[in-house]
Amino acid sequence: MSLDVPPAILAQAEAGEVTEADFVDTVRTSLPYAYQVVAGLSSELGTAAAATPFVDDNTTPSDAERGQLLRALASDAIRGSLERHFGVRLAFMNCHRVAAFRPGTEESDEYRTFTSLRAQLLNQTPELRSC
């Protein structure tokens, strides 16, 4: 299970729509490591010089932490909510390298380079092969 959904939020979802704030709070409590990584990156990007197109985290997490990142960033709903909540565009590589880009930079050379096939191949490591 990806998220630990409180009974009140589950009942709300069964009855209709859930607010994004409630959803993001569920993500925060269910996937605290993933939420912390995205929050930290968005904060760092927010204080970086305007010319800085992105910041990234290349920390090698534990298996449990890596699982949180995978669940958060592989889900369109979770990833999209985190991007809207923090005002960033996320990019993800190798089950642990997460980058936060400024919104609107998806056509930039930096974004295209980070998300390129070449970059994916060059960022492979034997110890993360099974992640």
N, CA, C and O atoms as CSV, one atom per row, in Angstrom:
chain,resi,resn,atom,element,x,y,z
A,1,MET,N,N,0.853,-1.175,0.000
A,1,MET,CA,C,0.000,0.000,0.000
A,1,MET,C,C,0.898,1.237,0.000
A,1,MET,O,O,1.839,1.326,0.788
A,2,SER,N,N,0.611,2.163,-0.863
A,2,SER,CA,C,1.430,3.368,-0.978
A,2,SER,C,C,1.157,4.386,0.112
A,2,SER,O,O,2.084,5.005,0.634
A,3,LEU,N,N,-0.118,4.565,0.462
A,3,LEU,CA,C,-0.479,5.606,1.426
A,3,LEU,C,C,-1.271,5.013,2.578
A,3,LEU,O,O,-2.066,4.091,2.395
A,4,ASP,N,N,-1.044,5.550,3.758
A,4,ASP,CA,C,-1.851,5.221,4.927
A,4,ASP,C,C,-2.962,6.265,4.978
A,4,ASP,O,O,-2.742,7.393,5.418
A,5,VAL,N,N,-4.134,5.888,4.535
A,5,VAL,CA,C,-5.234,6.841,4.400
A,5,VAL,C,C,-6.079,6.832,5.671
A,5,VAL,O,O,-6.647,5.802,6.033
A,6,PRO,N,N,-6.163,7.982,6.351
A,6,PRO,CA,C,-7.008,8.060,7.547
A,6,PRO,C,C,-8.471,7.754,7.189
A,6,PRO,O,O,-8.927,8.096,6.098
A,7,PRO,N,N,-9.194,7.117,8.095
A,7,PRO,CA,C,-10.588,6.769,7.815
A,7,PRO,C,C,-11.435,7.962,7.366
A,7,PRO,O,O,-12.278,7.811,6.481
A,8,ALA,N,N,-11.235,9.121,7.946
A,8,ALA,CA,C,-12.029,10.295,7.555
A,8,ALA,C,C,-11.752,10.705,6.110
A,8,ALA,O,O,-12.671,11.112,5.398
A,9,ILE,N,N,-10.521,10.606,5.679
A,9,ILE,CA,C,-10.166,10.958,4.298
A,9,ILE,C,C,-10.699,9.894,3.341
A,9,ILE,O,O,-11.171,10.217,2.251
A,10,LEU,N,N,-10.624,8.634,3.745
A,10,LEU,CA,C,-11.181,7.568,2.918
A,10,LEU,C,C,-12.691,7.760,2.750
A,10,LEU,O,O,-13.217,7.620,1.645
A,11,ALA,N,N,-13.380,8.078,3.834
A,11,ALA,CA,C,-14.830,8.324,3.758
A,11,ALA,C,C,-15.124,9.511,2.850
A,11,ALA,O,O,-16.085,9.491,2.082
A,12,GLN,N,N,-14.294,10.540,2.943
A,12,GLN,CA,C,-14.464,11.719,2.090
A,12,GLN,C,C,-14.276,11.327,0.616
A,12,GLN,O,O,-15.033,11.774,-0.246
A,13,ALA,N,N,-13.272,10.496,0.331
A,13,ALA,CA,C,-13.029,10.054,-1.044
A,13,ALA,C,C,-14.178,9.199,-1.558
A,13,ALA,O,O,-14.561,9.303,-2.723
A,14,GLU,N,N,-14.724,8.363,-0.699
A,14,GLU,CA,C,-15.847,7.521,-1.105
A,14,GLU,C,C,-17.097,8.347,-1.388
A,14,GLU,O,O,-17.925,7.969,-2.217
A,15,ALA,N,N,-17.228,9.476,-0.693
A,15,ALA,CA,C,-18.401,10.338,-0.866
A,15,ALA,C,C,-18.241,11.325,-2.011
A,15,ALA,O,O,-19.233,11.888,-2.475
A,16,GLY,N,N,-17.040,11.544,-2.470
A,16,GLY,CA,C,-16.805,12.524,-3.535
A,16,GLY,C,C,-15.343,12.909,-3.590
A,16,GLY,O,O,-14.459,12.077,-3.386
A,17,GLU,N,N,-15.099,14.162,-3.865
A,17,GLU,CA,C,-13.738,14.661,-4.028
A,17,GLU,C,C,-13.042,14.911,-2.692
A,17,GLU,O,O,-13.682,15.197,-1.680
A,18,VAL,N,N,-11.734,14.796,-2.718
A,18,VAL,CA,C,-10.880,15.091,-1.578
A,18,VAL,C,C,-10.099,16.347,-1.926
A,18,VAL,O,O,-9.687,16.526,-3.072
A,19,THR,N,N,-9.894,17.211,-0.954
A,19,THR,CA,C,-9.113,18.414,-1.234
A,19,THR,C,C,-7.650,18.039,-1.437
A,19,THR,O,O,-7.155,17.058,-0.882
A,20,GLU,N,N,-6.985,18.836,-2.236
A,20,GLU,CA,C,-5.565,18.576,-2.458
A,20,GLU,C,C,-4.778,18.742,-1.162
A,20,GLU,O,O,-3.804,18.024,-0.938
A,21,ALA,N,N,-5.182,19.670,-0.312
A,21,ALA,CA,C,-4.495,19.855,0.969
A,21,ALA,C,C,-4.578,18.586,1.812
A,21,ALA,O,O,-3.585,18.181,2.418
A,22,ASP,N,N,-5.745,17.957,1.857
A,22,ASP,CA,C,-5.890,16.705,2.605
A,22,ASP,C,C,-5.056,15.592,1.975
A,22,ASP,O,O,-4.449,14.784,2.677
A,23,PHE,N,N,-5.035,15.560,0.653
A,23,PHE,CA,C,-4.251,14.548,-0.045
A,23,PHE,C,C,-2.767,14.736,0.246
A,23,PHE,O,O,-2.074,13.772,0.570
A,24,VAL,N,N,-2.275,15.961,0.135
A,24,VAL,CA,C,-0.861,16.231,0.387
A,24,VAL,C,C,-0.506,15.902,1.841
A,24,VAL,O,O,0.583,15.395,2.113
A,25,ASP,N,N,-1.411,16.184,2.764
A,25,ASP,CA,C,-1.150,15.839,4.160
A,25,ASP,C,C,-1.067,14.324,4.336
A,25,ASP,O,O,-0.254,13.833,5.120
A,26,THR,N,N,-1.891,13.595,3.621
A,26,THR,CA,C,-1.820,12.131,3.656
A,26,THR,C,C,-0.486,11.651,3.104
A,26,THR,O,O,0.115,10.724,3.648
A,27,VAL,N,N,-0.025,12.267,2.040
A,27,VAL,CA,C,1.285,11.926,1.477
A,27,VAL,C,C,2.379,12.249,2.497
A,27,VAL,O,O,3.289,11.447,2.709
A,28,ARG,N,N,2.291,13.414,3.121
A,28,ARG,CA,C,3.307,13.840,4.102
A,28,ARG,C,C,3.436,12.836,5.244
A,28,ARG,O,O,4.546,12.501,5.657
A,29,THR,N,N,2.307,12.358,5.753
A,29,THR,CA,C,2.358,11.434,6.880
A,29,THR,C,C,2.660,10.001,6.449
A,29,THR,O,O,3.225,9.231,7.226
A,30,SER,N,N,2.292,9.636,5.230
A,30,SER,CA,C,2.514,8.272,4.744
A,30,SER,C,C,3.916,8.055,4.190
A,30,SER,O,O,4.503,6.986,4.352
A,31,LEU,N,N,4.436,9.073,3.541
A,31,LEU,CA,C,5.745,8.979,2.880
A,31,LEU,C,C,6.640,10.120,3.361
A,31,LEU,O,O,7.030,10.978,2.569
A,32,PRO,N,N,6.966,10.133,4.653
A,32,PRO,CA,C,7.675,11.289,5.214
A,32,PRO,C,C,9.041,11.557,4.583
A,32,PRO,O,O,9.424,12.715,4.420
A,33,TYR,N,N,9.775,10.514,4.229
A,33,TYR,CA,C,11.088,10.744,3.620
A,33,TYR,C,C,10.937,11.414,2.262
A,33,TYR,O,O,11.623,12.394,1.973
A,34,ALA,N,N,10.043,10.891,1.429
A,34,ALA,CA,C,9.832,11.474,0.102
A,34,ALA,C,C,9.357,12.914,0.219
A,34,ALA,O,O,9.835,13.790,-0.502
A,35,TYR,N,N,8.425,13.157,1.120
A,35,TYR,CA,C,7.912,14.512,1.330
A,35,TYR,C,C,9.046,15.437,1.778
A,35,TYR,O,O,9.160,16.562,1.292
A,36,GLN,N,N,9.871,14.968,2.691
A,36,GLN,CA,C,10.992,15.769,3.206
A,36,GLN,C,C,11.987,16.105,2.096
A,36,GLN,O,O,12.491,17.227,2.037
A,37,VAL,N,N,12.272,15.152,1.224
A,37,VAL,CA,C,13.206,15.409,0.122
A,37,VAL,C,C,12.651,16.502,-0.793
A,37,VAL,O,O,13.366,17.439,-1.147
A,38,VAL,N,N,11.394,16.382,-1.171
A,38,VAL,CA,C,10.789,17.374,-2.065
A,38,VAL,C,C,10.690,18.733,-1.376
A,38,VAL,O,O,10.965,19.761,-1.994
A,39,ALA,N,N,10.300,18.744,-0.105
A,39,ALA,CA,C,10.216,20.003,0.646
A,39,ALA,C,C,11.587,20.665,0.730
A,39,ALA,O,O,11.703,21.877,0.547
A,40,GLY,N,N,12.616,19.884,1.004
A,40,GLY,CA,C,13.970,20.429,1.093
A,40,GLY,C,C,14.457,20.986,-0.227
A,40,GLY,O,O,15.059,22.059,-0.275
A,41,LEU,N,N,14.198,20.260,-1.292
A,41,LEU,CA,C,14.605,20.739,-2.614
A,41,LEU,C,C,13.873,22.009,-2.998
A,41,LEU,O,O,14.479,22.935,-3.538
A,42,SER,N,N,12.579,22.065,-2.727
A,42,SER,CA,C,11.822,23.268,-3.097
A,42,SER,C,C,12.287,24.463,-2.284
A,42,SER,O,O,12.340,25.579,-2.801
A,43,SER,N,N,12.622,24.246,-1.028
A,43,SER,CA,C,13.151,25.325,-0.194
A,43,SER,C,C,14.508,25.796,-0.716
A,43,SER,O,O,14.768,26.995,-0.816
A,44,GLU,N,N,15.358,24.838,-1.044
A,44,GLU,CA,C,16.684,25.175,-1.577
A,44,GLU,C,C,16.569,25.924,-2.901
A,44,GLU,O,O,17.290,26.894,-3.134
A,45,LEU,N,N,15.667,25.475,-3.763
A,45,LEU,CA,C,15.479,26.154,-5.046
A,45,LEU,C,C,14.932,27.557,-4.828
A,45,LEU,O,O,15.298,28.494,-5.537
A,46,GLY,N,N,14.054,27.692,-3.840
A,46,GLY,CA,C,13.468,29.001,-3.552
A,46,GLY,C,C,14.482,30.025,-3.080
A,46,GLY,O,O,14.299,31.223,-3.297
A,47,THR,N,N,15.545,29.573,-2.439
A,47,THR,CA,C,16.567,30.498,-1.946
A,47,THR,C,C,17.763,30.605,-2.894
A,47,THR,O,O,18.656,31.424,-2.678
A,48,ALA,N,N,17.783,29.778,-3.943
A,48,ALA,CA,C,18.888,29.820,-4.899
A,48,ALA,C,C,18.741,31.039,-5.807
A,48,ALA,O,O,17.653,31.597,-5.952
A,49,ALA,N,N,19.834,31.432,-6.400
A,49,ALA,CA,C,19.816,32.542,-7.352
A,49,ALA,C,C,18.834,32.239,-8.471
A,49,ALA,O,O,18.663,31.082,-8.857
A,50,ALA,N,N,18.197,33.263,-8.986
A,50,ALA,CA,C,17.187,33.101,-10.036
A,50,ALA,C,C,17.739,32.386,-11.261
A,50,ALA,O,O,16.989,31.738,-11.991
A,51,ALA,N,N,19.048,32.500,-11.492
A,51,ALA,CA,C,19.657,31.854,-12.651
A,51,ALA,C,C,19.865,30.356,-12.435
A,51,ALA,O,O,20.212,29.639,-13.374
A,52,THR,N,N,19.656,29.880,-11.217
A,52,THR,CA,C,19.815,28.454,-10.924
A,52,THR,C,C,18.569,27.725,-11.412
A,52,THR,O,O,17.488,27.911,-10.855
A,53,PRO,N,N,18.708,26.890,-12.453
A,53,PRO,CA,C,17.517,26.256,-13.024
A,53,PRO,C,C,16.961,25.098,-12.186
A,53,PRO,O,O,15.768,24.799,-12.245
A,54,PHE,N,N,17.839,24.446,-11.403
A,54,PHE,CA,C,17.369,23.315,-10.607
A,54,PHE,C,C,18.341,23.023,-9.476
A,54,PHE,O,O,19.490,23.466,-9.480
A,55,VAL,N,N,17.845,22.268,-8.511
A,55,VAL,CA,C,18.673,21.700,-7.444
A,55,VAL,C,C,18.328,20.224,-7.382
A,55,VAL,O,O,17.224,19.820,-7.748
A,56,ASP,N,N,19.277,19.418,-6.918
A,56,ASP,CA,C,18.981,17.992,-6.838
A,56,ASP,C,C,19.544,17.371,-5.578
A,56,ASP,O,O,20.445,17.911,-4.936
A,57,ASP,N,N,18.996,16.242,-5.250
A,57,ASP,CA,C,19.416,15.457,-4.096
A,57,ASP,C,C,19.858,14.107,-4.632
A,57,ASP,O,O,19.092,13.401,-5.288
A,58,ASN,N,N,21.096,13.763,-4.346
A,58,ASN,CA,C,21.670,12.515,-4.848
A,58,ASN,C,C,22.072,11.626,-3.685
A,58,ASN,O,O,22.988,10.812,-3.807
A,59,THR,N,N,21.385,11.780,-2.547
A,59,THR,CA,C,21.665,10.982,-1.364
A,59,THR,C,C,21.239,9.542,-1.615
A,59,THR,O,O,20.179,9.296,-2.190
A,60,THR,N,N,22.054,8.600,-1.189
A,60,THR,CA,C,21.673,7.201,-1.300
A,60,THR,C,C,20.850,6.849,-0.068
A,60,THR,O,O,21.396,6.745,1.030
A,61,PRO,N,N,19.545,6.663,-0.238
A,61,PRO,CA,C,18.672,6.390,0.906
A,61,PRO,C,C,18.680,4.911,1.287
A,61,PRO,O,O,19.230,4.072,0.574
A,62,SER,N,N,18.069,4.619,2.405
A,62,SER,CA,C,17.862,3.225,2.796
A,62,SER,C,C,16.838,2.607,1.848
A,62,SER,O,O,16.215,3.316,1.058
A,63,ASP,N,N,16.667,1.312,1.922
A,63,ASP,CA,C,15.678,0.657,1.062
A,63,ASP,C,C,14.276,1.182,1.331
A,63,ASP,O,O,13.505,1.393,0.395
A,64,ALA,N,N,13.935,1.397,2.601
A,64,ALA,CA,C,12.601,1.907,2.941
A,64,ALA,C,C,12.413,3.319,2.394
A,64,ALA,O,O,11.351,3.643,1.862
A,65,GLU,N,N,13.436,4.157,2.522
A,65,GLU,CA,C,13.356,5.523,1.999
A,65,GLU,C,C,13.256,5.514,0.475
A,65,GLU,O,O,12.490,6.282,-0.107
A,66,ARG,N,N,14.023,4.654,-0.156
A,66,ARG,CA,C,13.975,4.533,-1.610
A,66,ARG,C,C,12.578,4.110,-2.052
A,66,ARG,O,O,12.064,4.598,-3.058
A,67,GLY,N,N,11.976,3.210,-1.305
A,67,GLY,CA,C,10.615,2.783,-1.611
A,67,GLY,C,C,9.633,3.942,-1.551
A,67,GLY,O,O,8.718,4.032,-2.368
A,68,GLN,N,N,9.828,4.829,-0.576
A,68,GLN,CA,C,8.963,6.010,-0.485
A,68,GLN,C,C,9.121,6.903,-1.711
A,68,GLN,O,O,8.133,7.376,-2.273
A,69,LEU,N,N,10.365,7.132,-2.123
A,69,LEU,CA,C,10.592,7.963,-3.312
A,69,LEU,C,C,9.951,7.328,-4.542
A,69,LEU,O,O,9.309,8.011,-5.340
A,70,LEU,N,N,10.129,6.029,-4.688
A,70,LEU,CA,C,9.538,5.343,-5.837
A,70,LEU,C,C,8.026,5.467,-5.832
A,70,LEU,O,O,7.428,5.755,-6.869
A,71,ARG,N,N,7.397,5.257,-4.684
A,71,ARG,CA,C,5.937,5.342,-4.616
A,71,ARG,C,C,5.465,6.766,-4.884
A,71,ARG,O,O,4.474,6.968,-5.586
A,72,ALA,N,N,6.158,7.744,-4.337
A,72,ALA,CA,C,5.732,9.139,-4.503
A,72,ALA,C,C,5.903,9.624,-5.936
A,72,ALA,O,O,5.017,10.281,-6.481
A,73,LEU,N,N,7.028,9.305,-6.539
A,73,LEU,CA,C,7.319,9.880,-7.851
A,73,LEU,C,C,6.820,9.032,-9.017
A,73,LEU,O,O,6.790,9.502,-10.154
A,74,ALA,N,N,6.429,7.796,-8.747
A,74,ALA,CA,C,5.870,6.963,-9.808
A,74,ALA,C,C,4.364,7.166,-9.952
A,74,ALA,O,O,3.782,6.782,-10.966
A,75,SER,N,N,3.742,7.755,-8.965
A,75,SER,CA,C,2.302,8.001,-9.010
A,75,SER,C,C,2.041,9.384,-9.582
A,75,SER,O,O,2.539,10.381,-9.058
A,76,ASP,N,N,1.268,9.448,-10.647
A,76,ASP,CA,C,0.932,10.744,-11.238
A,76,ASP,C,C,0.228,11.644,-10.232
A,76,ASP,O,O,0.516,12.838,-10.155
A,77,ALA,N,N,-0.701,11.069,-9.457
A,77,ALA,CA,C,-1.463,11.871,-8.488
A,77,ALA,C,C,-0.561,12.425,-7.394
A,77,ALA,O,O,-0.643,13.605,-7.052
A,78,ILE,N,N,0.299,11.573,-6.847
A,78,ILE,CA,C,1.175,12.029,-5.757
A,78,ILE,C,C,2.188,13.022,-6.280
A,78,ILE,O,O,2.352,14.103,-5.714
A,79,ARG,N,N,2.858,12.669,-7.341
A,79,ARG,CA,C,3.879,13.558,-7.912
A,79,ARG,C,C,3.281,14.907,-8.294
A,79,ARG,O,O,3.842,15.953,-7.964
A,80,GLY,N,N,2.147,14.887,-8.988
A,80,GLY,CA,C,1.507,16.130,-9.403
A,80,GLY,C,C,1.089,16.982,-8.220
A,80,GLY,O,O,1.248,18.202,-8.248
A,81,SER,N,N,0.563,16.362,-7.190
A,81,SER,CA,C,0.169,17.118,-6.000
A,81,SER,C,C,1.376,17.746,-5.319
A,81,SER,O,O,1.319,18.898,-4.888
A,82,LEU,N,N,2.468,16.996,-5.221
A,82,LEU,CA,C,3.675,17.566,-4.616
A,82,LEU,C,C,4.209,18.723,-5.458
A,82,LEU,O,O,4.637,19.740,-4.914
A,83,GLU,N,N,4.185,18.573,-6.777
A,83,GLU,CA,C,4.656,19.655,-7.642
A,83,GLU,C,C,3.795,20.909,-7.456
A,83,GLU,O,O,4.327,22.014,-7.342
A,84,ARG,N,N,2.496,20.745,-7.426
A,84,ARG,CA,C,1.614,21.910,-7.248
A,84,ARG,C,C,1.770,22.502,-5.846
A,84,ARG,O,O,1.804,23.722,-5.689
A,85,HIS,N,N,1.864,21.654,-4.840
A,85,HIS,CA,C,1.986,22.119,-3.463
A,85,HIS,C,C,3.259,22.939,-3.255
A,85,HIS,O,O,3.236,23.984,-2.605
A,86,PHE,N,N,4.362,22.456,-3.810
A,86,PHE,CA,C,5.648,23.123,-3.607
A,86,PHE,C,C,6.025,24.082,-4.735
A,86,PHE,O,O,7.010,24.809,-4.611
A,87,GLY,N,N,5.274,24.100,-5.820
A,87,GLY,CA,C,5.552,25.018,-6.921
A,87,GLY,C,C,6.826,24.700,-7.664
A,87,GLY,O,O,7.583,25.603,-8.021
A,88,VAL,N,N,7.076,23.402,-7.903
A,88,VAL,CA,C,8.269,22.966,-8.617
A,88,VAL,C,C,7.884,21.938,-9.670
A,88,VAL,O,O,6.763,21.429,-9.683
A,89,ARG,N,N,8.819,21.645,-10.540
A,89,ARG,CA,C,8.679,20.541,-11.499
A,89,ARG,C,C,9.718,19.516,-11.086
A,89,ARG,O,O,10.906,19.832,-11.028
A,90,LEU,N,N,9.294,18.293,-10.800
A,90,LEU,CA,C,10.202,17.258,-10.327
A,90,LEU,C,C,10.718,16.409,-11.477
A,90,LEU,O,O,10.007,16.150,-12.449
A,91,ALA,N,N,11.959,15.983,-11.348
A,91,ALA,CA,C,12.556,15.015,-12.264
A,91,ALA,C,C,13.207,13.951,-11.391
A,91,ALA,O,O,13.714,14.252,-10.310
A,92,PHE,N,N,13.191,12.720,-11.858
A,92,PHE,CA,C,13.582,11.590,-11.025
A,92,PHE,C,C,14.457,10.643,-11.828
A,92,PHE,O,O,14.166,10.330,-12.982
A,93,MET,N,N,15.545,10.190,-11.188
A,93,MET,CA,C,16.477,9.309,-11.870
A,93,MET,C,C,17.042,8.290,-10.884
A,93,MET,O,O,17.374,8.634,-9.750
A,94,ASN,N,N,17.143,7.089,-11.303
A,94,ASN,CA,C,17.844,6.040,-10.561
A,94,ASN,C,C,17.337,5.761,-9.162
A,94,ASN,O,O,18.134,5.460,-8.273
A,95,CYS,N,N,16.084,5.847,-8.947
A,95,CYS,CA,C,15.416,5.507,-7.695
A,95,CYS,C,C,15.950,6.246,-6.473
A,95,CYS,O,O,15.621,5.886,-5.343
A,96,HIS,N,N,16.763,7.266,-6.681
A,96,HIS,CA,C,17.188,8.082,-5.543
A,96,HIS,C,C,17.546,9.512,-5.919
A,96,HIS,O,O,17.520,10.384,-5.051
A,97,ARG,N,N,17.869,9.779,-7.132
A,97,ARG,CA,C,18.254,11.142,-7.521
A,97,ARG,C,C,17.015,11.915,-7.944
A,97,ARG,O,O,16.390,11.616,-8.961
A,98,VAL,N,N,16.677,12.908,-7.146
A,98,VAL,CA,C,15.490,13.723,-7.387
A,98,VAL,C,C,15.940,15.158,-7.617
A,98,VAL,O,O,16.811,15.664,-6.909
A,99,ALA,N,N,15.348,15.806,-8.602
A,99,ALA,CA,C,15.657,17.210,-8.875
A,99,ALA,C,C,14.372,18.019,-8.864
A,99,ALA,O,O,13.308,17.540,-9.259
A,100,ALA,N,N,14.494,19.245,-8.406
A,100,ALA,CA,C,13.388,20.206,-8.457
A,100,ALA,C,C,13.805,21.317,-9.411
A,100,ALA,O,O,14.830,21.972,-9.226
A,101,PHE,N,N,12.984,21.508,-10.433
A,101,PHE,CA,C,13.213,22.556,-11.426
A,101,PHE,C,C,12.199,23.662,-11.226
A,101,PHE,O,O,11.112,23.441,-10.692
A,102,ARG,N,N,12.565,24.839,-11.658
A,102,ARG,CA,C,11.611,25.939,-11.640
A,102,ARG,C,C,10.518,25.635,-12.665
A,102,ARG,O,O,10.815,25.159,-13.761
A,103,PRO,N,N,9.266,25.905,-12.322
A,103,PRO,CA,C,8.188,25.679,-13.286
A,103,PRO,C,C,8.443,26.464,-14.571
A,103,PRO,O,O,8.921,27.598,-14.537
A,104,GLY,N,N,8.120,25.848,-15.688
A,104,GLY,CA,C,8.308,26.495,-16.979
A,104,GLY,C,C,9.659,26.236,-17.602
A,104,GLY,O,O,9.932,26.728,-18.697
A,105,THR,N,N,10.522,25.470,-16.931
A,105,THR,CA,C,11.859,25.213,-17.472
A,105,THR,C,C,11.952,23.856,-18.176
A,105,THR,O,O,13.046,23.384,-18.484
A,106,GLU,N,N,10.801,23.238,-18.427
A,106,GLU,CA,C,10.822,21.904,-19.034
A,106,GLU,C,C,11.436,21.882,-20.430
A,106,GLU,O,O,11.879,20.833,-20.897
A,107,GLU,N,N,11.465,23.013,-21.086
A,107,GLU,CA,C,12.077,23.093,-22.414
A,107,GLU,C,C,13.523,23.584,-22.362
A,107,GLU,O,O,14.157,23.761,-23.402
A,108,SER,N,N,14.039,23.801,-21.167
A,108,SER,CA,C,15.410,24.305,-21.030
A,108,SER,C,C,16.428,23.202,-21.320
A,108,SER,O,O,16.120,22.014,-21.226
A,109,ASP,N,N,17.629,23.610,-21.668
A,109,ASP,CA,C,18.709,22.652,-21.904
A,109,ASP,C,C,18.996,21.844,-20.642
A,109,ASP,O,O,19.274,20.647,-20.714
A,110,GLU,N,N,18.927,22.506,-19.483
A,110,GLU,CA,C,19.232,21.819,-18.219
A,110,GLU,C,C,18.218,20.702,-17.940
A,110,GLU,O,O,18.599,19.600,-17.547
A,111,TYR,N,N,16.947,20.988,-18.142
A,111,TYR,CA,C,15.912,19.980,-17.905
A,111,TYR,C,C,16.046,18.829,-18.903
A,111,TYR,O,O,16.006,17.658,-18.528
A,112,ARG,N,N,16.203,19.182,-20.171
A,112,ARG,CA,C,16.333,18.143,-21.197
A,112,ARG,C,C,17.575,17.290,-20.973
A,112,ARG,O,O,17.547,16.080,-21.199
A,113,THR,N,N,18.671,17.917,-20.526
A,113,THR,CA,C,19.883,17.162,-20.246
A,113,THR,C,C,19.671,16.226,-19.051
A,113,THR,O,O,20.037,15.051,-19.106
A,114,PHE,N,N,19.079,16.750,-17.974
A,114,PHE,CA,C,18.862,15.939,-16.769
A,114,PHE,C,C,17.970,14.738,-17.067
A,114,PHE,O,O,18.202,13.654,-16.531
A,115,THR,N,N,16.971,14.907,-17.900
A,115,THR,CA,C,16.010,13.839,-18.169
A,115,THR,C,C,16.335,13.046,-19.439
A,115,THR,O,O,15.504,12.275,-19.920
A,116,SER,N,N,17.518,13.230,-19.970
A,116,SER,CA,C,17.874,12.583,-21.236
A,116,SER,C,C,18.223,11.103,-21.053
A,116,SER,O,O,18.541,10.642,-19.957
A,117,LEU,N,N,18.149,10.401,-22.147
A,117,LEU,CA,C,18.557,8.993,-22.165
A,117,LEU,C,C,20.023,8.870,-21.767
A,117,LEU,O,O,20.392,7.980,-21.001
A,118,ARG,N,N,20.851,9.760,-22.286
A,118,ARG,CA,C,22.279,9.746,-21.991
A,118,ARG,C,C,22.537,9.906,-20.499
A,118,ARG,O,O,23.328,9.165,-19.916
A,119,ALA,N,N,21.869,10.873,-19.885
A,119,ALA,CA,C,22.054,11.094,-18.450
A,119,ALA,C,C,21.631,9.876,-17.649
A,119,ALA,O,O,22.295,9.508,-16.680
A,120,GLN,N,N,20.538,9.251,-18.042
A,120,GLN,CA,C,20.088,8.051,-17.343
A,120,GLN,C,C,21.159,6.967,-17.401
A,120,GLN,O,O,21.454,6.327,-16.391
A,121,LEU,N,N,21.735,6.762,-18.569
A,121,LEU,CA,C,22.773,5.740,-18.712
A,121,LEU,C,C,24.032,6.084,-17.938
A,121,LEU,O,O,24.648,5.209,-17.330
A,122,LEU,N,N,24.415,7.344,-17.956
A,122,LEU,CA,C,25.632,7.753,-17.266
A,122,LEU,C,C,25.492,7.750,-15.743
A,122,LEU,O,O,26.498,7.758,-15.033
A,123,ASN,N,N,24.277,7.738,-15.241
A,123,ASN,CA,C,24.055,7.760,-13.792
A,123,ASN,C,C,23.766,6.388,-13.212
A,123,ASN,O,O,23.239,6.292,-12.104
A,124,GLN,N,N,24.092,5.339,-13.920
A,124,GLN,CA,C,23.902,3.989,-13.405
A,124,GLN,C,C,25.040,3.623,-12.471
A,124,GLN,O,O,26.192,3.985,-12.709
A,125,THR,N,N,24.711,2.908,-11.415
A,125,THR,CA,C,25.724,2.398,-10.500
A,125,THR,C,C,25.374,0.954,-10.161
A,125,THR,O,O,24.201,0.619,-9.995
A,126,PRO,N,N,26.379,0.107,-10.058
A,126,PRO,CA,C,26.106,-1.310,-9.767
A,126,PRO,C,C,25.354,-1.533,-8.450
A,126,PRO,O,O,24.506,-2.421,-8.370
A,127,GLU,N,N,25.651,-0.745,-7.427
A,127,GLU,CA,C,24.998,-0.959,-6.131
A,127,GLU,C,C,23.521,-0.598,-6.139
A,127,GLU,O,O,22.786,-0.999,-5.237
A,128,LEU,N,N,23.075,0.148,-7.137
A,128,LEU,CA,C,21.647,0.521,-7.213
A,128,LEU,C,C,20.923,-0.231,-8.320
A,128,LEU,O,O,19.805,0.130,-8.686
A,129,ARG,N,N,21.538,-1.255,-8.845
A,129,ARG,CA,C,20.950,-1.976,-9.968
A,129,ARG,C,C,19.601,-2.589,-9.622
A,129,ARG,O,O,18.742,-2.683,-10.499
A,130,SER,N,N,19.380,-3.006,-8.388
A,130,SER,CA,C,18.133,-3.680,-8.033
A,130,SER,C,C,17.092,-2.740,-7.428
A,130,SER,O,O,16.087,-3.203,-6.888
A,131,CYS,N,N,17.314,-1.451,-7.508
A,131,CYS,CA,C,16.374,-0.555,-6.856
A,131,CYS,C,C,15.088,-0.392,-7.634
A,131,CYS,O,O,14.195,0.339,-7.204
